[in-house]
Amino acid sequence: MLRPLPPLNALRAFEAAARHLSFTKAAQELFVTQAAVSHQIKSLEDHLGIQLFRRMNRRLILTDEAQLLLPAVSKAFDIIKTTTQKLYDGGDRGTLKVSVMPSFAAKWLLPRLPKFRRIHPEIDILVSASITKTNFSRDDVDMAIRFGTGQYPGLRIDQMMEDESLVVCSPHLLKGTLPLKTPHDLKYHTLLHDDVGSEPFSVNWRRWLQIAGVTDIDPDKGPGYNDSSLILQAAIEGQGVALGRTSLTYDDLKAGRLVCPFGPRTPSNYQYYVVSPQSTSEITKIKAFREWLLEEAKADDYVPDVQVDLDRAIERGEFNNEEKS
């Protein structure tokens, strides 16, 4: 049979006293007397049937049981504090704070945000660009766009878009004395490397060349960049050939700033997901932004075609037959 939860005031007194290792400092934080803190700790010990503190040489130390209890109590109070603060801030009012990877923010989200502002001028978006996974119980963030497996226990999870890797370059590299026509032509061009450092973010030339059946190219040679948006900008400027993700290259391919000269396109084990705490997922501003993100992702249906992209580039006069390779 499950026993009732301990009184909230007793847990609050325990958390403060355990954090400070002092009944006096806990009393000051909680604006009560030291005797009141001692009374609450005693009531919690009686409720649990265990000892939580010991005095050693006039120092307060936690028992093994208290060390086990403290992280859970602290986390619970953090969640309560974060959620209630959002309600104090107005729930549907105030700024919507969204965490997203810097590359995805630069290449996909930011170009589309004006459309959201036109639809919802009452919602201000604060974009927090970071590769660190959001901790919703600690960080001041309402929702996040994550690139991963979709295994995020305790959160509202919506798959946003799938992703693939593909070869991209400036349309200028399709012309000249050493034009890019097949994967074997890569030996005449500089390979640009996405050097984020670890999966799932990095896109690996070694793996792609193996899939393409190319064995006479050094897959490690060439400059690297620690942000995917930088490698794509370098490719746009004709500095080399990049492996990009479909999510990040979509706009540049559609606009003709990049072309995909050949396949194969390789699927990723990771996808994009919109995540938020279950407790706040139906707040109007969070729901509105989530639904807009999913609709925008669904609208991205452009499939790169090298000849179509090349024809568009020629029509815009982006290069002529004497352009460099």
C-alpha positions as protocol buffer text, in pm:
chain_id: "A"
residue {
  index: 1
  type: MET
  ca { x: 0 y: 0 z: 0 }
}
residue {
  index: 2
  type: LEU
  ca { x: 136 y: 339 z: -99 }
}
residue {
  index: 3
  type: ARG
  ca { x: 194 y: 584 z: 183 }
}
residue {
  index: 4
  type: PRO
  ca { x: 76 y: 945 z: 142 }
}
residue {
  index: 5
  type: LEU
  ca { x: 328 y: 1201 z: 21 }
}
residue {
  index: 6
  type: PRO
  ca { x: 514 y: 1397 z: 290 }
}
residue {
  index: 7
  type: PRO
  ca { x: 387 y: 1749 z: 367 }
}
residue {
  index: 8
  type: LEU
  ca { x: 507 y: 2008 z: 117 }
}
residue {
  index: 9
  type: ASN
  ca { x: 635 y: 2246 z: 388 }
}
residue {
  index: 10
  type: ALA
  ca { x: 847 y: 1970 z: 540 }
}
residue {
  index: 11
  type: LEU
  ca { x: 999 y: 1886 z: 200 }
}
residue {
  index: 12
  type: ARG
  ca { x: 1070 y: 2256 z: 138 }
}
residue {
  index: 13
  type: ALA
  ca { x: 1246 y: 2289 z: 471 }
}
residue {
  index: 14
  type: PHE
  ca { x: 1448 y: 1973 z: 404 }
}
residue {
  index: 15
  type: GLU
  ca { x: 1554 y: 2090 z: 55 }
}
residue {
  index: 16
  type: ALA
  ca { x: 1672 y: 2429 z: 183 }
}
residue {
  index: 17
  type: ALA
  ca { x: 1852 y: 2285 z: 486 }
}
residue {
  index: 18
  type: ALA
  ca { x: 2019 y: 2011 z: 278 }
}
residue {
  index: 19
  type: ARG
  ca { x: 2129 y: 2258 z: 13 }
}
residue {
  index: 20
  type: HIS
  ca { x: 2281 y: 2499 z: 267 }
}
residue {
  index: 21
  type: LEU
  ca { x: 2381 y: 2231 z: 518 }
}
residue {
  index: 22
  type: SER
  ca { x: 2250 y: 2476 z: 773 }
}
residue {
  index: 23
  type: PHE
  ca { x: 1918 y: 2512 z: 956 }
}
residue {
  index: 24
  type: THR
  ca { x: 1995 y: 2879 z: 1016 }
}
residue {
  index: 25
  type: LYS
  ca { x: 2048 y: 2963 z: 647 }
}
residue {
  index: 26
  type: ALA
  ca { x: 1742 y: 2759 z: 553 }
}
residue {
  index: 27
  type: ALA
  ca { x: 1534 y: 2956 z: 801 }
}
residue {
  index: 28
  type: GLN
  ca { x: 1662 y: 3284 z: 655 }
}
residue {
  index: 29
  type: GLU
  ca { x: 1575 y: 3173 z: 302 }
}
residue {
  index: 30
  type: LEU
  ca { x: 1226 y: 3058 z: 400 }
}
residue {
  index: 31
  type: PHE
  ca { x: 1158 y: 3357 z: 629 }
}
residue {
  index: 32
  type: VAL
  ca { x: 1082 y: 3137 z: 930 }
}
residue {
  index: 33
  type: THR
  ca { x: 1259 y: 3065 z: 1257 }
}
residue {
  index: 34
  type: GLN
  ca { x: 1531 y: 2805 z: 1299 }
}
residue {
  index: 35
  type: ALA
  ca { x: 1299 y: 2623 z: 1540 }
}
residue {
  index: 36
  type: ALA
  ca { x: 1035 y: 2602 z: 1267 }
}
residue {
  index: 37
  type: VAL
  ca { x: 1284 y: 2446 z: 1027 }
}
residue {
  index: 38
  type: SER
  ca { x: 1391 y: 2193 z: 1294 }
}
residue {
  index: 39
  type: HIS
  ca { x: 1026 y: 2109 z: 1357 }
}
residue {
  index: 40
  type: GLN
  ca { x: 957 y: 2050 z: 987 }
}
residue {
  index: 41
  type: ILE
  ca { x: 1267 y: 1832 z: 948 }
}
residue {
  index: 42
  type: LYS
  ca { x: 1162 y: 1627 z: 1253 }
}
residue {
  index: 43
  type: SER
  ca { x: 812 y: 1579 z: 1111 }
}
residue {
  index: 44
  type: LEU
  ca { x: 958 y: 1461 z: 778 }
}
residue {
  index: 45
  type: GLU
  ca { x: 1190 y: 1216 z: 954 }
}
residue {
  index: 46
  type: ASP
  ca { x: 894 y: 1080 z: 1152 }
}
residue {
  index: 47
  type: HIS
  ca { x: 688 y: 1050 z: 834 }
}
residue {
  index: 48
  type: LEU
  ca { x: 963 y: 862 z: 647 }
}
residue {
  index: 49
  type: GLY
  ca { x: 1092 y: 668 z: 947 }
}
residue {
  index: 50
  type: ILE
  ca { x: 1454 y: 764 z: 876 }
}
residue {
  index: 51
  type: GLN
  ca { x: 1718 y: 1011 z: 996 }
}
residue {
  index: 52
  type: LEU
  ca { x: 1808 y: 1283 z: 747 }
}
residue {
  index: 53
  type: PHE
  ca { x: 2084 y: 1483 z: 919 }
}
residue {
  index: 54
  type: ARG
  ca { x: 2373 y: 1416 z: 1155 }
}
residue {
  index: 55
  type: ARG
  ca { x: 2585 y: 1665 z: 1348 }
}
residue {
  index: 56
  type: MET
  ca { x: 2960 y: 1599 z: 1326 }
}
residue {
  index: 57
  type: ASN
  ca { x: 3196 y: 1839 z: 1504 }
}
residue {
  index: 58
  type: ARG
  ca { x: 2935 y: 2115 z: 1493 }
}
residue {
  index: 59
  type: ARG
  ca { x: 2884 y: 2049 z: 1120 }
}
residue {
  index: 60
  type: LEU
  ca { x: 2562 y: 1930 z: 960 }
}
residue {
  index: 61
  type: ILE
  ca { x: 2598 y: 1636 z: 720 }
}
residue {
  index: 62
  type: LEU
  ca { x: 2344 y: 1439 z: 518 }
}
residue {
  index: 63
  type: THR
  ca { x: 2274 y: 1075 z: 586 }
}
residue {
  index: 64
  type: ASP
  ca { x: 2283 y: 828 z: 296 }
}
residue {
  index: 65
  type: GLU
  ca { x: 1903 y: 839 z: 282 }
}
residue {
  index: 66
  type: ALA
  ca { x: 1902 y: 1218 z: 265 }
}
residue {
  index: 67
  type: GLN
  ca { x: 2156 y: 1215 z: -21 }
}
residue {
  index: 68
  type: LEU
  ca { x: 1921 y: 984 z: -211 }
}
residue {
  index: 69
  type: LEU
  ca { x: 1618 y: 1203 z: -142 }
}
residue {
  index: 70
  type: LEU
  ca { x: 1768 y: 1546 z: -212 }
}
residue {
  index: 71
  type: PRO
  ca { x: 1810 y: 1528 z: -596 }
}
residue {
  index: 72
  type: ALA
  ca { x: 1451 y: 1412 z: -644 }
}
residue {
  index: 73
  type: VAL
  ca { x: 1309 y: 1683 z: -418 }
}
residue {
  index: 74
  type: SER
  ca { x: 1526 y: 1953 z: -579 }
}
residue {
  index: 75
  type: LYS
  ca { x: 1419 y: 1849 z: -928 }
}
residue {
  index: 76
  type: ALA
  ca { x: 1053 y: 1848 z: -829 }
}
residue {
  index: 77
  type: PHE
  ca { x: 1076 y: 2200 z: -688 }
}
residue {
  index: 78
  type: ASP
  ca { x: 1263 y: 2318 z: -998 }
}
residue {
  index: 79
  type: ILE
  ca { x: 983 y: 2188 z: -1221 }
}
residue {
  index: 80
  type: ILE
  ca { x: 717 y: 2354 z: -1005 }
}
residue {
  index: 81
  type: LYS
  ca { x: 914 y: 2680 z: -1003 }
}
residue {
  index: 82
  type: THR
  ca { x: 970 y: 2684 z: -1379 }
}
residue {
  index: 83
  type: THR
  ca { x: 611 y: 2599 z: -1467 }
}
residue {
  index: 84
  type: THR
  ca { x: 452 y: 2843 z: -1224 }
}
residue {
  index: 85
  type: GLN
  ca { x: 689 y: 3117 z: -1337 }
}
residue {
  index: 86
  type: LYS
  ca { x: 561 y: 3071 z: -1692 }
}
residue {
  index: 87
  type: LEU
  ca { x: 207 y: 3107 z: -1560 }
}
residue {
  index: 88
  type: TYR
  ca { x: 306 y: 3421 z: -1364 }
}
residue {
  index: 89
  type: ASP
  ca { x: 457 y: 3557 z: -1685 }
}
residue {
  index: 90
  type: GLY
  ca { x: 119 y: 3536 z: -1844 }
}
residue {
  index: 91
  type: GLY
  ca { x: 101 y: 3192 z: -2007 }
}
residue {
  index: 92
  type: ASP
  ca { x: -15 y: 3300 z: -2350 }
}
residue {
  index: 93
  type: ARG
  ca { x: 131 y: 3646 z: -2307 }
}
residue {
  index: 94
  type: GLY
  ca { x: 495 y: 3738 z: -2322 }
}
residue {
  index: 95
  type: THR
  ca { x: 783 y: 3613 z: -2535 }
}
residue {
  index: 96
  type: LEU
  ca { x: 795 y: 3256 z: -2665 }
}
residue {
  index: 97
  type: LYS
  ca { x: 1146 y: 3122 z: -2604 }
}
residue {
  index: 98
  type: VAL
  ca { x: 1260 y: 2856 z: -2851 }
}
residue {
  index: 99
  type: SER
  ca { x: 1586 y: 2658 z: -2837 }
}
residue {
  index: 100
  type: VAL
  ca { x: 1731 y: 2546 z: -3171 }
}
residue {
  index: 101
  type: MET
  ca { x: 2067 y: 2445 z: -3320 }
}
residue {
  index: 102
  type: PRO
  ca { x: 2256 y: 2745 z: -3466 }
}
residue {
  index: 103
  type: SER
  ca { x: 2280 y: 2595 z: -3816 }
}
residue {
  index: 104
  type: PHE
  ca { x: 1908 y: 2515 z: -3832 }
}
residue {
  index: 105
  type: ALA
  ca { x: 1823 y: 2859 z: -3696 }
}
residue {
  index: 106
  type: ALA
  ca { x: 2033 y: 3032 z: -3962 }
}
residue {
  index: 107
  type: LYS
  ca { x: 1946 y: 2819 z: -4266 }
}
residue {
  index: 108
  type: TRP
  ca { x: 1583 y: 2720 z: -4205 }
}
residue {
  index: 109
  type: LEU
  ca { x: 1406 y: 2894 z: -3917 }
}
residue {
  index: 110
  type: LEU
  ca { x: 1511 y: 3259 z: -3942 }
}
residue {
  index: 111
  type: PRO
  ca { x: 1421 y: 3300 z: -4312 }
}
residue {
  index: 112
  type: ARG
  ca { x: 1069 y: 3175 z: -4233 }
}
residue {
  index: 113
  type: LEU
  ca { x: 1000 y: 3365 z: -3911 }
}
residue {
  index: 114
  type: PRO
  ca { x: 860 y: 3675 z: -4087 }
}
residue {
  index: 115
  type: LYS
  ca { x: 574 y: 3455 z: -4214 }
}
residue {
  index: 116
  type: PHE
  ca { x: 491 y: 3351 z: -3858 }
}
residue {
  index: 117
  type: ARG
  ca { x: 499 y: 3713 z: -3738 }
}
residue {
  index: 118
  type: ARG
  ca { x: 253 y: 3810 z: -4010 }
}
residue {
  index: 119
  type: ILE
  ca { x: 14 y: 3537 z: -3896 }
}
residue {
  index: 120
  type: HIS
  ca { x: 68 y: 3591 z: -3521 }
}
residue {
  index: 121
  type: PRO
  ca { x: 185 y: 3950 z: -3462 }
}
residue {
  index: 122
  type: GLU
  ca { x: 84 y: 3911 z: -3098 }
}
residue {
  index: 123
  type: ILE
  ca { x: 356 y: 3649 z: -3033 }
}
residue {
  index: 124
  type: ASP
  ca { x: 719 y: 3754 z: -3000 }
}
residue {
  index: 125
  type: ILE
  ca { x: 979 y: 3482 z: -3059 }
}
residue {
  index: 126
  type: LEU
  ca { x: 1314 y: 3470 z: -2881 }
}
residue {
  index: 127
  type: VAL
  ca { x: 1544 y: 3224 z: -3060 }
}
residue {
  index: 128
  type: SER
  ca { x: 1808 y: 3065 z: -2835 }
}
residue {
  index: 129
  type: ALA
  ca { x: 2070 y: 2910 z: -3065 }
}
residue {
  index: 130
  type: SER
  ca { x: 2266 y: 2633 z: -2895 }
}
residue {
  index: 131
  type: ILE
  ca { x: 2389 y: 2277 z: -2960 }
}
residue {
  index: 132
  type: THR
  ca { x: 2324 y: 2193 z: -2593 }
}
residue {
  index: 133
  type: LYS
  ca { x: 2011 y: 1991 z: -2523 }
}
residue {
  index: 134
  type: THR
  ca { x: 1753 y: 2196 z: -2334 }
}
residue {
  index: 135
  type: ASN
  ca { x: 1672 y: 2100 z: -1976 }
}
residue {
  index: 136
  type: PHE
  ca { x: 1317 y: 2231 z: -1942 }
}
residue {
  index: 137
  type: SER
  ca { x: 1319 y: 2202 z: -1562 }
}
residue {
  index: 138
  type: ARG
  ca { x: 1625 y: 2428 z: -1543 }
}
residue {
  index: 139
  type: ASP
  ca { x: 1644 y: 2643 z: -1857 }
}
residue {
  index: 140
  type: ASP
  ca { x: 1418 y: 2936 z: -1932 }
}
residue {
  index: 141
  type: VAL
  ca { x: 1289 y: 2784 z: -2257 }
}
residue {
  index: 142
  type: ASP
  ca { x: 931 y: 2711 z: -2368 }
}
residue {
  index: 143
  type: MET
  ca { x: 998 y: 2466 z: -2652 }
}
residue {
  index: 144
  type: ALA
  ca { x: 1283 y: 2328 z: -2863 }
}
residue {
  index: 145
  type: ILE
  ca { x: 1359 y: 2191 z: -3208 }
}
residue {
  index: 146
  type: ARG
  ca { x: 1583 y: 1886 z: -3164 }
}
residue {
  index: 147
  type: PHE
  ca { x: 1779 y: 1678 z: -3413 }
}
residue {
  index: 148
  type: GLY
  ca { x: 1792 y: 1323 z: -3283 }
}
residue {
  index: 149
  type: THR
  ca { x: 1614 y: 992 z: -3237 }
}
residue {
  index: 150
  type: GLY
  ca { x: 1289 y: 1125 z: -3088 }
}
residue {
  index: 151
  type: GLN
  ca { x: 1345 y: 948 z: -2756 }
}
residue {
  index: 152
  type: TYR
  ca { x: 1268 y: 1227 z: -2510 }
}
residue {
  index: 153
  type: PRO
  ca { x: 1081 y: 1083 z: -2209 }
}
residue {
  index: 154
  type: GLY
  ca { x: 830 y: 1307 z: -2038 }
}
residue {
  index: 155
  type: LEU
  ca { x: 800 y: 1556 z: -2325 }
}
residue {
  index: 156
  type: ARG
  ca { x: 541 y: 1628 z: -2593 }
}
residue {
  index: 157
  type: ILE
  ca { x: 713 y: 1510 z: -2915 }
}
residue {
  index: 158
  type: ASP
  ca { x: 611 y: 1589 z: -3274 }
}
residue {
  index: 159
  type: GLN
  ca { x: 820 y: 1472 z: -3569 }
}
residue {
  index: 160
  type: MET
  ca { x: 891 y: 1775 z: -3783 }
}
residue {
  index: 161
  type: MET
  ca { x: 1092 y: 1654 z: -4082 }
}
residue {
  index: 162
  type: GLU
  ca { x: 1320 y: 1379 z: -4207 }
}
residue {
  index: 163
  type: ASP
  ca { x: 1671 y: 1448 z: -4325 }
}
residue {
  index: 164
  type: GLU
  ca { x: 1918 y: 1324 z: -4586 }
}
residue {
  index: 165
  type: SER
  ca { x: 2276 y: 1405 z: -4680 }
}
residue {
  index: 166
  type: LEU
  ca { x: 2356 y: 1521 z: -5033 }
}
residue {
  index: 167
  type: VAL
  ca { x: 2644 y: 1671 z: -5230 }
}
residue {
  index: 168
  type: VAL
  ca { x: 2608 y: 2045 z: -5291 }
}
residue {
  index: 169
  type: CYS
  ca { x: 2820 y: 2308 z: -5461 }
}
residue {
  index: 170
  type: SER
  ca { x: 2806 y: 2639 z: -5641 }
}
residue {
  index: 171
  type: PRO
  ca { x: 2662 y: 2615 z: -5995 }
}
residue {
  index: 172
  type: HIS
  ca { x: 2994 y: 2760 z: -6111 }
}
residue {
  index: 173
  type: LEU
  ca { x: 3162 y: 2425 z: -6044 }
}
residue {
  index: 174
  type: LEU
  ca { x: 2946 y: 2256 z: -6308 }
}
residue {
  index: 175
  type: LYS
  ca { x: 3129 y: 2451 z: -6580 }
}
residue {
  index: 176
  type: GLY
  ca { x: 3492 y: 2519 z: -6663 }
}
residue {
  index: 177
  type: THR
  ca { x: 3789 y: 2299 z: -6741 }
}
residue {
  index: 178
  type: LEU
  ca { x: 3715 y: 2044 z: -6464 }
}
residue {
  index: 179
  type: PRO
  ca { x: 3337 y: 2037 z: -6432 }
}
residue {
  index: 180
  type: LEU
  ca { x: 3162 y: 1827 z: -6168 }
}
residue {
  index: 181
  type: LYS
  ca { x: 2964 y: 1560 z: -6354 }
}
residue {
  index: 182
  type: THR
  ca { x: 3019 y: 1237 z: -6158 }
}
residue {
  index: 183
  type: PRO
  ca { x: 3137 y: 1151 z: -5804 }
}
residue {
  index: 184
  type: HIS
  ca { x: 3481 y: 1066 z: -5948 }
}
residue {
  index: 185
  type: ASP
  ca { x: 3523 y: 1431 z: -6051 }
}
residue {
  index: 186
  type: LEU
  ca { x: 3546 y: 1522 z: -5682 }
}
residue {
  index: 187
  type: LYS
  ca { x: 3918 y: 1442 z: -5700 }
}
residue {
  index: 188
  type: TYR
  ca { x: 3966 y: 1773 z: -5884 }
}
residue {
  index: 189
  type: HIS
  ca { x: 3785 y: 1982 z: -5623 }
}
residue {
  index: 190
  type: THR
  ca { x: 3821 y: 2077 z: -5257 }
}
residue {
  index: 191
  type: LEU
  ca { x: 3613 y: 1878 z: -5008 }
}
residue {
  index: 192
  type: LEU
  ca { x: 3458 y: 2092 z: -4734 }
}
residue {
  index: 193
  type: HIS
  ca { x: 3409 y: 1921 z: -4398 }
}
residue {
  index: 194
  type: ASP
  ca { x: 3134 y: 1963 z: -4139 }
}
residue {
  index: 195
  type: ASP
  ca { x: 3355 y: 1945 z: -3830 }
}
residue {
  index: 196
  type: VAL
  ca { x: 3097 y: 1975 z: -3552 }
}
residue {
  index: 197
  type: GLY
  ca { x: 3277 y: 1689 z: -3382 }
}
residue {
  index: 198
  type: SER
  ca { x: 3035 y: 1407 z: -3319 }
}
residue {
  index: 199
  type: GLU
  ca { x: 2725 y: 1241 z: -3452 }
}
residue {
  index: 200
  type: PRO
  ca { x: 2446 y: 1312 z: -3513 }
}
residue {
  index: 201
  type: PHE
  ca { x: 2551 y: 1654 z: -3637 }
}
residue {
  index: 202
  type: SER
  ca { x: 2854 y: 1581 z: -3853 }
}
residue {
  index: 203
  type: VAL
  ca { x: 2820 y: 1467 z: -4215 }
}
residue {
  index: 204
  type: ASN
  ca { x: 3103 y: 1233 z: -4312 }
}
residue {
  index: 205
  type: TRP
  ca { x: 3274 y: 1234 z: -4654 }
}
residue {
  index: 206
  type: ARG
  ca { x: 3438 y: 895 z: -4587 }
}
residue {
  index: 207
  type: ARG
  ca { x: 3101 y: 728 z: -4548 }
}
residue {
  index: 208
  type: TRP
  ca { x: 2951 y: 903 z: -4851 }
}
residue {
  index: 209
  type: LEU
  ca { x: 3244 y: 813 z: -5081 }
}
residue {
  index: 210
  type: GLN
  ca { x: 3218 y: 448 z: -4976 }
}
residue {
  index: 211
  type: ILE
  ca { x: 2848 y: 445 z: -5064 }
}
residue {
  index: 212
  type: ALA
  ca { x: 2925 y: 615 z: -5398 }
}
residue {
  index: 213
  type: GLY
  ca { x: 3197 y: 360 z: -5478 }
}
residue {
  index: 214
  type: VAL
  ca { x: 3476 y: 619 z: -5500 }
}
residue {
  index: 215
  type: THR
  ca { x: 3810 y: 491 z: -5369 }
}
residue {
  index: 216
  type: ASP
  ca { x: 4076 y: 723 z: -5518 }
}
residue {
  index: 217
  type: ILE
  ca { x: 3997 y: 1035 z: -5311 }
}
residue {
  index: 218
  type: ASP
  ca { x: 4137 y: 1123 z: -4967 }
}
residue {
  index: 219
  type: PRO
  ca { x: 3816 y: 1168 z: -4760 }
}
residue {
  index: 220
  type: ASP
  ca { x: 3993 y: 1365 z: -4486 }
}
residue {
  index: 221
  type: LYS
  ca { x: 4162 y: 1630 z: -4698 }
}
residue {
  index: 222
  type: GLY
  ca { x: 4017 y: 1980 z: -4704 }
}
residue {
  index: 223
  type: PRO
  ca { x: 3912 y: 2259 z: -4464 }
}
residue {
  index: 224
  type: GLY
  ca { x: 3660 y: 2205 z: -4185 }
}
residue {
  index: 225
  type: TYR
  ca { x: 3398 y: 2423 z: -4018 }
}
residue {
  index: 226
  type: ASN
  ca { x: 3238 y: 2387 z: -3676 }
}
residue {
  index: 227
  type: ASP
  ca { x: 2895 y: 2505 z: -3789 }
}
residue {
  index: 228
  type: SER
  ca { x: 2694 y: 2361 z: -4078 }
}
residue {
  index: 229
  type: SER
  ca { x: 2582 y: 2703 z: -4196 }
}
residue {
  index: 230
  type: LEU
  ca { x: 2946 y: 2804 z: -4246 }
}
residue {
  index: 231
  type: ILE
  ca { x: 3028 y: 2507 z: -4467 }
}
residue {
  index: 232
  type: LEU
  ca { x: 2725 y: 2584 z: -4683 }
}
residue {
  index: 233
  type: GLN
  ca { x: 2829 y: 2948 z: -4717 }
}
residue {
  index: 234
  type: ALA
  ca { x: 3175 y: 2835 z: -4824 }
}
residue {
  index: 235
  type: ALA
  ca { x: 3014 y: 2610 z: -5086 }
}
residue {
  index: 236
  type: ILE
  ca { x: 2796 y: 2896 z: -5211 }
}
residue {
  index: 237
  type: GLU
  ca { x: 3108 y: 3106 z: -5260 }
}
residue {
  index: 238
  type: GLY
  ca { x: 3266 y: 2833 z: -5472 }
}
residue {
  index: 239
  type: GLN
  ca { x: 3536 y: 2740 z: -5221 }
}
residue {
  index: 240
  type: GLY
  ca { x: 3467 y: 2368 z: -5258 }
}
residue {
  index: 241
  type: VAL
  ca { x: 3209 y: 2090 z: -5245 }
}
residue {
  index: 242
  type: ALA
  ca { x: 3009 y: 2017 z: -4930 }
}
residue {
  index: 243
  type: LEU
  ca { x: 2795 y: 1742 z: -4790 }
}
residue {
  index: 244
  type: GLY
  ca { x: 2484 y: 1913 z: -4665 }
}
residue {
  index: 245
  type: ARG
  ca { x: 2160 y: 1809 z: -4506 }
}
residue {
  index: 246
  type: THR
  ca { x: 1838 y: 1852 z: -4703 }
}
residue {
  index: 247
  type: SER
  ca { x: 1687 y: 2056 z: -4419 }
}
residue {
  index: 248
  type: LEU
  ca { x: 1970 y: 2310 z: -4427 }
}
residue {
  index: 249
  type: THR
  ca { x: 2023 y: 2327 z: -4804 }
}
residue {
  index: 250
  type: TYR
  ca { x: 1655 y: 2354 z: -4904 }
}
residue {
  index: 251
  type: ASP
  ca { x: 1638 y: 2731 z: -4951 }
}
residue {
  index: 252
  type: ASP
  ca { x: 1978 y: 2760 z: -5118 }
}
residue {
  index: 253
  type: LEU
  ca { x: 1897 y: 2480 z: -5364 }
}
residue {
  index: 254
  type: LYS
  ca { x: 1559 y: 2626 z: -5448 }
}
residue {
  index: 255
  type: ALA
  ca { x: 1709 y: 2972 z: -5500 }
}
residue {
  index: 256
  type: GLY
  ca { x: 1991 y: 2834 z: -5716 }
}
residue {
  index: 257
  type: ARG
  ca { x: 2271 y: 2944 z: -5484 }
}
residue {
  index: 258
  type: LEU
  ca { x: 2360 y: 2574 z: -5454 }
}
residue {
  index: 259
  type: VAL
  ca { x: 2309 y: 2277 z: -5685 }
}
residue {
  index: 260
  type: CYS
  ca { x: 2318 y: 1903 z: -5625 }
}
residue {
  index: 261
  type: PRO
  ca { x: 2541 y: 1775 z: -5911 }
}
residue {
  index: 262
  type: PHE
  ca { x: 2481 y: 1403 z: -5852 }
}
residue {
  index: 263
  type: GLY
  ca { x: 2375 y: 1141 z: -5599 }
}
residue {
  index: 264
  type: PRO
  ca { x: 2353 y: 938 z: -5399 }
}
residue {
  index: 265
  type: ARG
  ca { x: 2147 y: 1101 z: -5126 }
}
residue {
  index: 266
  type: THR
  ca { x: 2201 y: 914 z: -4800 }
}
residue {
  index: 267
  type: PRO
  ca { x: 1930 y: 897 z: -4530 }
}
residue {
  index: 268
  type: SER
  ca { x: 2004 y: 1002 z: -4175 }
}
residue {
  index: 269
  type: ASN
  ca { x: 1923 y: 804 z: -3862 }
}
residue {
  index: 270
  type: TYR
  ca { x: 1822 y: 1132 z: -3700 }
}
residue {
  index: 271
  type: GLN
  ca { x: 1525 y: 1357 z: -3767 }
}
residue {
  index: 272
  type: TYR
  ca { x: 1395 y: 1691 z: -3646 }
}
residue {
  index: 273
  type: TYR
  ca { x: 1141 y: 1701 z: -3364 }
}
residue {
  index: 274
  type: VAL
  ca { x: 945 y: 1977 z: -3195 }
}
residue {
  index: 275
  type: VAL
  ca { x: 945 y: 1915 z: -2819 }
}
residue {
  index: 276
  type: SER
  ca { x: 798 y: 2087 z: -2514 }
}
residue {
  index: 277
  type: PRO
  ca { x: 693 y: 1988 z: -2162 }
}
residue {
  index: 278
  type: GLN
  ca { x: 360 y: 1806 z: -2153 }
}
residue {
  index: 279
  type: SER
  ca { x: 237 y: 2043 z: -1883 }
}
residue {
  index: 280
  type: THR
  ca { x: 266 y: 2351 z: -2107 }
}
residue {
  index: 281
  type: SER
  ca { x: 230 y: 2204 z: -2457 }
}
residue {
  index: 282
  type: GLU
  ca { x: -126 y: 2331 z: -2505 }
}
residue {
  index: 283
  type: ILE
  ca { x: -57 y: 2691 z: -2406 }
}
residue {
  index: 284
  type: THR
  ca { x: -185 y: 2890 z: -2703 }
}
residue {
  index: 285
  type: LYS
  ca { x: 144 y: 3049 z: -2811 }
}
residue {
  index: 286
  type: ILE
  ca { x: 332 y: 2717 z: -2785 }
}
residue {
  index: 287
  type: LYS
  ca { x: 62 y: 2529 z: -2973 }
}
residue {
  index: 288
  type: ALA
  ca { x: 43 y: 2799 z: -3242 }
}
residue {
  index: 289
  type: PHE
  ca { x: 418 y: 2794 z: -3306 }
}
residue {
  index: 290
  type: ARG
  ca { x: 433 y: 2413 z: -3305 }
}
residue {
  index: 291
  type: GLU
  ca { x: 150 y: 2383 z: -3558 }
}
residue {
  index: 292
  type: TRP
  ca { x: 309 y: 2649 z: -3779 }
}
residue {
  index: 293
  type: LEU
  ca { x: 647 y: 2470 z: -3771 }
}
residue {
  index: 294
  type: LEU
  ca { x: 489 y: 2142 z: -3875 }
}
residue {
  index: 295
  type: GLU
  ca { x: 300 y: 2307 z: -4161 }
}
residue {
  index: 296
  type: GLU
  ca { x: 613 y: 2486 z: -4284 }
}
residue {
  index: 297
  type: ALA
  ca { x: 813 y: 2164 z: -4276 }
}
residue {
  index: 298
  type: LYS
  ca { x: 539 y: 1985 z: -4471 }
}
residue {
  index: 299
  type: ALA
  ca { x: 552 y: 2256 z: -4739 }
}
residue {
  index: 300
  type: ASP
  ca { x: 922 y: 2188 z: -4808 }
}
residue {
  index: 301
  type: ASP
  ca { x: 868 y: 1962 z: -5107 }
}
residue {
  index: 302
  type: TYR
  ca { x: 1138 y: 2086 z: -5345 }
}
residue {
  index: 303
  type: VAL
  ca { x: 1357 y: 1808 z: -5488 }
}
residue {
  index: 304
  type: PRO
  ca { x: 1690 y: 1928 z: -5634 }
}
residue {
  index: 305
  type: ASP
  ca { x: 1748 y: 1847 z: -6002 }
}
residue {
  index: 306
  type: VAL
  ca { x: 2090 y: 1935 z: -6136 }
}
residue {
  index: 307
  type: GLN
  ca { x: 1977 y: 2022 z: -6491 }
}
residue {
  index: 308
  type: VAL
  ca { x: 1685 y: 2234 z: -6370 }
}
residue {
  index: 309
  type: ASP
  ca { x: 1911 y: 2413 z: -6122 }
}
residue {
  index: 310
  type: LEU
  ca { x: 2177 y: 2467 z: -6389 }
}
residue {
  index: 311
  type: ASP
  ca { x: 1922 y: 2610 z: -6632 }
}
residue {
  index: 312
  type: ARG
  ca { x: 1796 y: 2850 z: -6365 }
}
residue {
  index: 313
  type: ALA
  ca { x: 2149 y: 2967 z: -6290 }
}
residue {
  index: 314
  type: ILE
  ca { x: 2218 y: 3029 z: -6661 }
}
residue {
  index: 315
  type: GLU
  ca { x: 1892 y: 3225 z: -6694 }
}
residue {
  index: 316
  type: ARG
  ca { x: 1998 y: 3449 z: -6407 }
}
residue {
  index: 317
  type: GLY
  ca { x: 2335 y: 3504 z: -6577 }
}
residue {
  index: 318
  type: GLU
  ca { x: 2526 y: 3371 z: -6276 }
}
residue {
  index: 319
  type: PHE
  ca { x: 2810 y: 3237 z: -6491 }
}
residue {
  index: 320
  type: ASN
  ca { x: 2923 y: 3191 z: -6850 }
}
residue {
  index: 321
  type: ASN
  ca { x: 3133 y: 2935 z: -7033 }
}
residue {
  index: 322
  type: GLU
  ca { x: 3458 y: 3099 z: -6919 }
}
residue {
  index: 323
  type: GLU
  ca { x: 3380 y: 3070 z: -6549 }
}
residue {
  index: 324
  type: LYS
  ca { x: 3640 y: 2903 z: -6331 }
}
residue {
  index: 325
  type: SER
  ca { x: 3595 y: 2543 z: -6225 }
}
